[in-house]
C-alpha cells in the first residue's frame, strides 16, 4: 500500500492533540491479538477534505502522501492510506487520533468511506462470505447504488476491479512484518511465525460509512477465512465458520448468493458487476424486510411473547450476531488456553 | 433518501441507512486524553504589614 510516510511520523504529529492514544498505538502497532490478522485502513473523503489538509501538509504534502496513490473512491477528493497495524483495537485508536487531530468524525460519517484491508487474497466464495458476513453483522443496514462502489480502478484497463464490496490489492508494497499463527507438524501446537506467509496480496472491503464494530467484525471474519484458505492456526475454526454461514444462508433460502461474483478475481473474466449487484440487492431487500419484522417482534415481545412459536427462526440478523459472538468467544478462549499451556 | 415514485400514488421515502435492530449499541469509552492543564495559581502577595497584624 503506498502511503509515502512512516507510521512513526504520523503518530508524532497526532501526538500533539491525542498524546495518550498516540502513545498506546505506538506501543501496540505490531502486536497481534489472538492470532487475528493485521489491519490496514484507507480513508476516502467524499467532501472537500479541508480538515485533512494540515495533517497531509505535515506528513510531507499531497504529492508525497496522496498523489503517489492513484486509487480512491470515484467521488472522493482524497484517500488517506494508513500504514497497517497489528490489531483492530490499534486501528480504531489510530482512527480516533486522526479524528481528534482533524476534527472530522471518521465513524458513521456520510462523507467518509472506510476501506478495511486484510492481508491475503480470498477466493471468490470466501470473498462472498466476507462481504455477506460484514453486511449482516454491521450495526448499520445500508442500501447501495452501484455507483457507490465505483473507484478509480473499477474500469482501469490495468486493474479492472469492477464495482464490488470486496476488491483485491493492486500489488506494490506489502508489510509482512506481523505475526502469523500456524500449527506445528503434529497439528496440535501453536507455532508463531514472525511474518505473514504470503509476500503480498490483500482482500479489501469497502464498508461505506463504517463503524468501530465493522472493523472488529471484518477483522474476525477475514482472519477465519484467510486461515481456512492458507491453512493457518484458525483453519479448522474457519472451515467450521464457512459451514455455519452456508447453513445460515440455506435456512433463509439465500445460499445461491455466494455464487455471484462478489470479487473480481481474474483479469480475463467478464465484468459481472450487474450479477454481483443483483445478489447484493437481494440480500439488502431480505434484510430490510427482516429488520421490520424484528422491530415488530420486539414491540410485542413483552405483551404477547407466549404466542411466538418456539420453533420460529430468530431471523437472519440475530443468527449472524450469534455466529459472530460464538466465533469471537471461541478465538479468545482457544488462544488463552494456549497461553496457559494447554492444547486445543 | 431514495424516492420511489409510481404514477398516481404518493411518493414513498426509503431510507438508505437504518440501524441494525439486533445490535446493542456499545457504550462509547470516555476519552482518556488528559484534560488541558489549569493555569497555575499564583498566591496573592501578602504585605508584611498585614502578616504582622
Interface residues (C-beta under 8 A of the other chain):
Chain A: X18 X19 X20 X21 X100 X138 X139 X140 X141 X142 X143 X209 X212 X213 X288 X291 X294 X295 X298 X315 X317 X318 X320 X321
Chain B: X2 X14 X15 X16 X17 X18 X19 X20 X21 X22 X23 X25 X26 X32 X33 X34
